[in-house]
Amino acid sequence: MRKIVRRIAKCAAYTVGGLVGAVALYGVAAVVLSAIPVGERSAPGPDRIEAFILSNGVHTDLVVPVRTEQIDWSQYVRYTDTPAADSSMQYVGFGWGDKGFYLNTPTWAELKPSTAIRAMFWLSTTAMHVTFHHRPEVGPECARIYLTREEYGRLIDFIKTSFRPGAQGQAQHIKGHSYGRHDAFYEAERTYNLFYTCNSWANDGLKVADQRACLWTPFDNGIFWHYRELEPAPVALAAAPEENVAPDSANHAAGAFVANVR
């Protein structure tokens, strides 16, 4: 009997030790890989599109203008899908995540162990969370980025292919669910897991658009660590050379890109 008890205790100790070690390894990997930057911080300039990275403290959203020459998002995710149907909102935020978390866990107090286990181990489906905004204000949980037309085109493709389209190619609205007056949920592609979270998705979107991002991160603070500095200065326009301008003056007038580092 004692041998059996010892074996059980030994197995339990190994199991607990293995779990603690796995959690510690995951945490170390998250910190180290989040700290490794990929891409450069973008700067404002002619014809650049202003967009934002927005966090609620847990989830990271990519926020872009509702309408540009390249796309009118309100034709794909409609204002009328939200309770307020407020078409005065000129920005729209996109987030991706586990469907069970999104729809059944509006607050951490309502989190069920079954929902967490299904999310962590590839056992559930995913959803897109879309929120209409007025122009966001830059702060600790909101950073501004600037996209060229080509970069924004790639980001549009990344976001659209994250939705699971219906038979007619439209976004599939999940009716009856929202956190507030200006948001809605839609069916999504891919599977959420420990190594590809809502923040990993946003980080990948930044990579696709050639923006500053982490090598890999499961957390929002990994992304915002790379946006803690002041915004870069605007890209200066080159001045037209004049006939009697000295060479040194002409070079100075051409301007240069200057990055502010705090």
Residue pairs with C-beta under 8 A, 6 or more apart in sequence:
26 194
29 216
30 217
30 218
30 219
30 222
33 214
33 215
33 216
33 217
33 222
34 214
34 215
34 216
34 217
34 219
34 221
34 222
34 223
34 225
35 214
35 222
35 225
36 214
36 215
37 212
37 213
37 214
37 215
37 226
38 207
38 212
38 213
38 214
38 215
39 206
39 207
39 210
39 211
39 212
39 213
40 210
40 211
40 212
41 211
41 212
41 226
41 227
41 229
41 231
41 232
41 259
42 48
42 145
42 146
42 147
42 210
42 211
42 212
42 232
43 146
43 231
43 232
43 233
43 234
43 235
43 257
43 259
44 50
44 146
44 231
44 232
44 234
44 235
45 146
45 234
45 235
46 235
46 237
47 148
47 149
48 146
48 147
48 148
49 64
49 65
49 68
49 146
49 147
49 148
49 149
49 152
50 65
50 144
50 145
50 146
51 62
51 63
51 64
51 65
51 144
51 145
51 146
51 147
51 152
51 155
52 62
52 63
52 64
52 91
52 93
52 136
52 138
52 142
52 143
52 144
52 145
53 60
53 61
53 62
53 63
53 142
53 143
53 145
53 202
53 206
53 223
53 224
53 227
54 60
54 61
54 62
54 63
54 93
54 133
54 136
54 141
54 142
55 61
55 141
55 142
55 220
55 223
55 224
56 141
57 141
57 220
58 198
58 220
59 95
59 97
59 129
59 198
59 199
59 220
60 95
60 198
60 199
60 202
60 203
60 220
60 223
61 93
61 94
61 95
61 129
61 131
61 202
62 93
62 94
62 95
62 155
62 159
62 202
62 205
62 206
63 91
63 92
63 93
63 94
63 133
63 136
64 73
64 91
64 92
64 93
64 94
64 152
64 155
65 90
65 91
65 92
66 72
66 73
66 74
66 89
66 90
66 91
66 92
66 132
67 73
67 74
67 90
68 152
70 149
70 152
70 153
70 156
71 156
73 92
74 87
74 92
76 160
76 170
76 171
77 92
77 130
77 171
77 184
77 186
79 85
79 86
79 87
79 89
79 132
81 130
81 173
81 184
82 132
82 178
82 181
82 182
82 183
82 184
83 178
83 180
83 181
83 182
84 181
84 182
86 132
86 181
86 182
88 134
89 132
89 133
89 134
89 182
90 133
90 134
90 135
91 132
91 133
91 134
91 135
91 136
92 130
92 131
92 132
92 133
93 130
93 131
93 132
93 133
94 128
94 129
94 130
94 159
94 162
95 128
95 129
95 130
95 131
95 198
95 201
95 202
96 126
96 127
96 128
96 129
96 162
96 188
96 190
96 198
96 201
96 202
97 126
97 127
97 129
97 192
97 197
97 198
97 201
98 115
98 118
98 119
98 124
98 126
98 127
98 192
98 198
99 124
99 125
99 126
99 127
99 188
100 115
100 118
100 119
100 124
101 111
101 115
101 119
101 192
102 127
102 129
102 177
102 185
103 127
103 174
103 177
103 185
104 110
104 112
104 115
105 111
105 112
105 115
106 179
115 124
117 123
118 124
119 192
119 193
120 193
120 194
121 193
121 194
122 191
122 192
122 193
124 191
124 192
125 187
125 188
125 191
126 188
126 189
126 190
126 191
126 192
127 174
127 185
127 186
127 187
127 188
128 162
128 163
128 171
128 185
128 186
128 187
128 188
129 179
129 183
129 184
129 185
130 183
130 184
130 185
130 186
131 180
131 182
131 183
132 182
132 183
133 182
136 142
138 144
138 231
140 224
141 220
141 224
143 224
143 227
144 231
145 206
145 209
145 211
145 212
147 155
147 209
147 211
151 209
151 210
151 211
152 209
154 208
154 209
154 210
155 205
155 208
155 209
157 208
158 204
158 205
158 208
158 209
159 205
161 189
162 188
162 189
162 190
162 201
163 171
163 172
163 186
163 187
163 188
163 189
164 172
164 186
164 187
164 188
164 189
165 171
165 172
166 172
171 186
171 187
172 186
172 187
173 184
173 185
173 186
174 184
174 185
174 186
174 187
177 184
177 185
178 184
178 185
190 196
190 201
192 198
194 218
195 218
197 218
197 219
199 217
199 218
199 219
199 220
199 222
199 223
200 216
200 217
200 218
202 220
202 223
203 213
203 214
203 216
203 217
203 222
203 223
204 213
206 212
206 213
206 223
207 213
212 226
212 227
213 223
213 226
214 222
214 223
214 225
214 226
217 223
228 262
229 260
229 261
229 262
230 260
230 261
230 262
231 260
232 257
232 258
232 259
232 260
233 257
233 258
233 259
233 260
235 257
236 255
236 256
236 257
237 255
238 253
238 254
238 255
239 253
239 254
239 255
241 250
241 253
242 250
245 253
